[in-house]
Amino acid sequence: MKKLLSIIIIFITFIFIYFLQSDFFNWFNIAGVKPNLFIIISLFIGIFIGKVYGASIGIILGLLLDLFIGKALGVNAIVLATAGFMRRYIYKKFIKRQ
């Protein structure tokens, strides 16, 4: 039940981020670069839940994003899965235990 609830929350977050990304951040750019909130959510899931879960959520959300946008299928899935899987490197590099 707890796993199903977390999947539902992640899916609702994906829908919210998709609309936020397509409407609000469409006009917001820094030196021609637009922020990508999907990479941030994939990294967040990878760091706080686990690298396998982050990579699998990254693949699923990336495929959904590719289906919604209509470009090449699988490009966003690979990028988001890599971002979700980079947990160990990011955790060791930036988070220091005292």
PyMOL commands that place a pseudoatom at each C-alpha (Angstrom):
pseudoatom trace, name=CA, resn=MET, resi=1, chain=A, elem=C, hetatm=0, pos=[0.000, 0.000, 0.000]
pseudoatom trace, name=CA, resn=LYS, resi=2, chain=A, elem=C, hetatm=0, pos=[2.839, 2.371, 0.854]
pseudoatom trace, name=CA, resn=LYS, resi=3, chain=A, elem=C, hetatm=0, pos=[4.585, 1.615, -2.459]
pseudoatom trace, name=CA, resn=LEU, resi=4, chain=A, elem=C, hetatm=0, pos=[1.382, 2.225, -4.427]
pseudoatom trace, name=CA, resn=LEU, resi=5, chain=A, elem=C, hetatm=0, pos=[0.867, 5.547, -2.663]
pseudoatom trace, name=CA, resn=SER, resi=6, chain=A, elem=C, hetatm=0, pos=[4.415, 6.632, -3.474]
pseudoatom trace, name=CA, resn=ILE, resi=7, chain=A, elem=C, hetatm=0, pos=[3.922, 5.722, -7.160]
pseudoatom trace, name=CA, resn=ILE, resi=8, chain=A, elem=C, hetatm=0, pos=[0.684, 7.741, -7.265]
pseudoatom trace, name=CA, resn=ILE, resi=9, chain=A, elem=C, hetatm=0, pos=[2.406, 10.727, -5.637]
pseudoatom trace, name=CA, resn=ILE, resi=10, chain=A, elem=C, hetatm=0, pos=[5.297, 10.515, -8.117]
pseudoatom trace, name=CA, resn=PHE, resi=11, chain=A, elem=C, hetatm=0, pos=[2.864, 10.375, -11.041]
pseudoatom trace, name=CA, resn=ILE, resi=12, chain=A, elem=C, hetatm=0, pos=[0.914, 13.398, -9.753]
pseudoatom trace, name=CA, resn=THR, resi=13, chain=A, elem=C, hetatm=0, pos=[4.223, 15.218, -9.266]
pseudoatom trace, name=CA, resn=PHE, resi=14, chain=A, elem=C, hetatm=0, pos=[5.167, 14.326, -12.848]
pseudoatom trace, name=CA, resn=ILE, resi=15, chain=A, elem=C, hetatm=0, pos=[1.916, 15.805, -14.185]
pseudoatom trace, name=CA, resn=PHE, resi=16, chain=A, elem=C, hetatm=0, pos=[2.410, 18.967, -12.093]
pseudoatom trace, name=CA, resn=ILE, resi=17, chain=A, elem=C, hetatm=0, pos=[6.031, 19.358, -13.231]
pseudoatom trace, name=CA, resn=TYR, resi=18, chain=A, elem=C, hetatm=0, pos=[5.049, 18.728, -16.856]
pseudoatom trace, name=CA, resn=PHE, resi=19, chain=A, elem=C, hetatm=0, pos=[2.532, 21.572, -16.822]
pseudoatom trace, name=CA, resn=LEU, resi=20, chain=A, elem=C, hetatm=0, pos=[4.895, 23.804, -14.871]
pseudoatom trace, name=CA, resn=GLN, resi=21, chain=A, elem=C, hetatm=0, pos=[7.715, 23.054, -17.314]
pseudoatom trace, name=CA, resn=SER, resi=22, chain=A, elem=C, hetatm=0, pos=[5.614, 23.596, -20.435]
pseudoatom trace, name=CA, resn=ASP, resi=23, chain=A, elem=C, hetatm=0, pos=[3.798, 26.737, -19.265]
pseudoatom trace, name=CA, resn=PHE, resi=24, chain=A, elem=C, hetatm=0, pos=[5.889, 28.644, -16.730]
pseudoatom trace, name=CA, resn=PHE, resi=25, chain=A, elem=C, hetatm=0, pos=[9.458, 27.681, -17.629]
pseudoatom trace, name=CA, resn=ASN, resi=26, chain=A, elem=C, hetatm=0, pos=[8.813, 27.947, -21.364]
pseudoatom trace, name=CA, resn=TRP, resi=27, chain=A, elem=C, hetatm=0, pos=[9.572, 31.672, -21.269]
pseudoatom trace, name=CA, resn=PHE, resi=28, chain=A, elem=C, hetatm=0, pos=[12.163, 31.480, -18.462]
pseudoatom trace, name=CA, resn=ASN, resi=29, chain=A, elem=C, hetatm=0, pos=[15.724, 30.922, -19.629]
pseudoatom trace, name=CA, resn=ILE, resi=30, chain=A, elem=C, hetatm=0, pos=[19.212, 31.843, -18.513]
pseudoatom trace, name=CA, resn=ALA, resi=31, chain=A, elem=C, hetatm=0, pos=[21.552, 32.598, -21.430]
pseudoatom trace, name=CA, resn=GLY, resi=32, chain=A, elem=C, hetatm=0, pos=[19.334, 30.503, -23.707]
pseudoatom trace, name=CA, resn=VAL, resi=33, chain=A, elem=C, hetatm=0, pos=[19.202, 27.495, -21.367]
pseudoatom trace, name=CA, resn=LYS, resi=34, chain=A, elem=C, hetatm=0, pos=[15.870, 26.384, -19.907]
pseudoatom trace, name=CA, resn=PRO, resi=35, chain=A, elem=C, hetatm=0, pos=[15.805, 24.564, -16.551]
pseudoatom trace, name=CA, resn=ASN, resi=36, chain=A, elem=C, hetatm=0, pos=[14.755, 20.918, -16.615]
pseudoatom trace, name=CA, resn=LEU, resi=37, chain=A, elem=C, hetatm=0, pos=[12.744, 19.960, -13.554]
pseudoatom trace, name=CA, resn=PHE, resi=38, chain=A, elem=C, hetatm=0, pos=[12.529, 16.305, -14.607]
pseudoatom trace, name=CA, resn=ILE, resi=39, chain=A, elem=C, hetatm=0, pos=[16.244, 15.803, -14.022]
pseudoatom trace, name=CA, resn=ILE, resi=40, chain=A, elem=C, hetatm=0, pos=[15.885, 17.389, -10.597]
pseudoatom trace, name=CA, resn=ILE, resi=41, chain=A, elem=C, hetatm=0, pos=[13.026, 15.060, -9.581]
pseudoatom trace, name=CA, resn=SER, resi=42, chain=A, elem=C, hetatm=0, pos=[14.919, 12.024, -10.904]
pseudoatom trace, name=CA, resn=LEU, resi=43, chain=A, elem=C, hetatm=0, pos=[18.022, 13.002, -8.915]
pseudoatom trace, name=CA, resn=PHE, resi=44, chain=A, elem=C, hetatm=0, pos=[15.897, 13.640, -5.828]
pseudoatom trace, name=CA, resn=ILE, resi=45, chain=A, elem=C, hetatm=0, pos=[14.312, 10.193, -6.045]
pseudoatom trace, name=CA, resn=GLY, resi=46, chain=A, elem=C, hetatm=0, pos=[17.687, 8.576, -6.697]
pseudoatom trace, name=CA, resn=ILE, resi=47, chain=A, elem=C, hetatm=0, pos=[19.333, 10.247, -3.706]
pseudoatom trace, name=CA, resn=PHE, resi=48, chain=A, elem=C, hetatm=0, pos=[16.593, 9.814, -1.124]
pseudoatom trace, name=CA, resn=ILE, resi=49, chain=A, elem=C, hetatm=0, pos=[14.954, 6.525, -2.145]
pseudoatom trace, name=CA, resn=GLY, resi=50, chain=A, elem=C, hetatm=0, pos=[17.675, 4.567, -3.945]
pseudoatom trace, name=CA, resn=LYS, resi=51, chain=A, elem=C, hetatm=0, pos=[19.593, 4.371, -7.180]
pseudoatom trace, name=CA, resn=VAL, resi=52, chain=A, elem=C, hetatm=0, pos=[17.639, 1.458, -8.661]
pseudoatom trace, name=CA, resn=TYR, resi=53, chain=A, elem=C, hetatm=0, pos=[14.309, 3.087, -7.847]
pseudoatom trace, name=CA, resn=GLY, resi=54, chain=A, elem=C, hetatm=0, pos=[15.582, 6.429, -9.174]
pseudoatom trace, name=CA, resn=ALA, resi=55, chain=A, elem=C, hetatm=0, pos=[16.766, 4.850, -12.420]
pseudoatom trace, name=CA, resn=SER, resi=56, chain=A, elem=C, hetatm=0, pos=[13.503, 2.936, -12.929]
pseudoatom trace, name=CA, resn=ILE, resi=57, chain=A, elem=C, hetatm=0, pos=[11.395, 6.022, -12.229]
pseudoatom trace, name=CA, resn=GLY, resi=58, chain=A, elem=C, hetatm=0, pos=[13.710, 7.957, -14.562]
pseudoatom trace, name=CA, resn=ILE, resi=59, chain=A, elem=C, hetatm=0, pos=[13.085, 5.455, -17.358]
pseudoatom trace, name=CA, resn=ILE, resi=60, chain=A, elem=C, hetatm=0, pos=[9.309, 5.507, -16.855]
pseudoatom trace, name=CA, resn=LEU, resi=61, chain=A, elem=C, hetatm=0, pos=[9.066, 9.288, -16.587]
pseudoatom trace, name=CA, resn=GLY, resi=62, chain=A, elem=C, hetatm=0, pos=[11.440, 9.712, -19.524]
pseudoatom trace, name=CA, resn=LEU, resi=63, chain=A, elem=C, hetatm=0, pos=[9.334, 7.450, -21.726]
pseudoatom trace, name=CA, resn=LEU, resi=64, chain=A, elem=C, hetatm=0, pos=[6.186, 9.318, -20.715]
pseudoatom trace, name=CA, resn=LEU, resi=65, chain=A, elem=C, hetatm=0, pos=[7.909, 12.608, -21.474]
pseudoatom trace, name=CA, resn=ASP, resi=66, chain=A, elem=C, hetatm=0, pos=[9.023, 11.306, -24.874]
pseudoatom trace, name=CA, resn=LEU, resi=67, chain=A, elem=C, hetatm=0, pos=[5.472, 10.215, -25.639]
pseudoatom trace, name=CA, resn=PHE, resi=68, chain=A, elem=C, hetatm=0, pos=[4.041, 13.614, -24.647]
pseudoatom trace, name=CA, resn=ILE, resi=69, chain=A, elem=C, hetatm=0, pos=[6.603, 15.665, -26.562]
pseudoatom trace, name=CA, resn=GLY, resi=70, chain=A, elem=C, hetatm=0, pos=[6.647, 13.452, -29.649]
pseudoatom trace, name=CA, resn=LYS, resi=71, chain=A, elem=C, hetatm=0, pos=[10.371, 13.523, -30.398]
pseudoatom trace, name=CA, resn=ALA, resi=72, chain=A, elem=C, hetatm=0, pos=[12.686, 10.518, -30.556]
pseudoatom trace, name=CA, resn=LEU, resi=73, chain=A, elem=C, hetatm=0, pos=[11.527, 7.799, -28.189]
pseudoatom trace, name=CA, resn=GLY, resi=74, chain=A, elem=C, hetatm=0, pos=[13.986, 6.917, -25.445]
pseudoatom trace, name=CA, resn=VAL, resi=75, chain=A, elem=C, hetatm=0, pos=[16.311, 9.921, -25.344]
pseudoatom trace, name=CA, resn=ASN, resi=76, chain=A, elem=C, hetatm=0, pos=[14.771, 11.456, -22.225]
pseudoatom trace, name=CA, resn=ALA, resi=77, chain=A, elem=C, hetatm=0, pos=[14.456, 7.988, -20.697]
pseudoatom trace, name=CA, resn=ILE, resi=78, chain=A, elem=C, hetatm=0, pos=[18.203, 7.421, -20.972]
pseudoatom trace, name=CA, resn=VAL, resi=79, chain=A, elem=C, hetatm=0, pos=[19.037, 10.871, -19.599]
pseudoatom trace, name=CA, resn=LEU, resi=80, chain=A, elem=C, hetatm=0, pos=[16.643, 10.619, -16.638]
pseudoatom trace, name=CA, resn=ALA, resi=81, chain=A, elem=C, hetatm=0, pos=[17.696, 7.036, -15.846]
pseudoatom trace, name=CA, resn=THR, resi=82, chain=A, elem=C, hetatm=0, pos=[21.332, 8.127, -15.807]
pseudoatom trace, name=CA, resn=ALA, resi=83, chain=A, elem=C, hetatm=0, pos=[20.466, 11.043, -13.538]
pseudoatom trace, name=CA, resn=GLY, resi=84, chain=A, elem=C, hetatm=0, pos=[18.569, 8.748, -11.173]
pseudoatom trace, name=CA, resn=PHE, resi=85, chain=A, elem=C, hetatm=0, pos=[21.402, 6.216, -11.169]
pseudoatom trace, name=CA, resn=MET, resi=86, chain=A, elem=C, hetatm=0, pos=[24.112, 8.773, -10.336]
pseudoatom trace, name=CA, resn=ARG, resi=87, chain=A, elem=C, hetatm=0, pos=[23.133, 8.583, -6.660]
pseudoatom trace, name=CA, resn=ARG, resi=88, chain=A, elem=C, hetatm=0, pos=[26.360, 7.068, -5.390]
pseudoatom trace, name=CA, resn=TYR, resi=89, chain=A, elem=C, hetatm=0, pos=[28.598, 9.658, -7.060]
pseudoatom trace, name=CA, resn=ILE, resi=90, chain=A, elem=C, hetatm=0, pos=[26.480, 12.612, -5.959]
pseudoatom trace, name=CA, resn=TYR, resi=91, chain=A, elem=C, hetatm=0, pos=[26.013, 11.261, -2.453]
pseudoatom trace, name=CA, resn=LYS, resi=92, chain=A, elem=C, hetatm=0, pos=[29.734, 10.739, -1.891]
pseudoatom trace, name=CA, resn=LYS, resi=93, chain=A, elem=C, hetatm=0, pos=[30.796, 13.963, -3.599]
pseudoatom trace, name=CA, resn=PHE, resi=94, chain=A, elem=C, hetatm=0, pos=[28.403, 16.510, -2.132]
pseudoatom trace, name=CA, resn=ILE, resi=95, chain=A, elem=C, hetatm=0, pos=[26.931, 15.099, 1.071]
pseudoatom trace, name=CA, resn=LYS, resi=96, chain=A, elem=C, hetatm=0, pos=[29.438, 14.881, 3.901]
pseudoatom trace, name=CA, resn=ARG, resi=97, chain=A, elem=C, hetatm=0, pos=[28.712, 13.141, 7.170]
pseudoatom trace, name=CA, resn=GLN, resi=98, chain=A, elem=C, hetatm=0, pos=[30.044, 14.653, 10.365]
for i in range(1, 98): cmd.bond("trace and resi %d" % i, "trace and resi %d" % (i + 1))
show_as sticks, trace
zoom trace
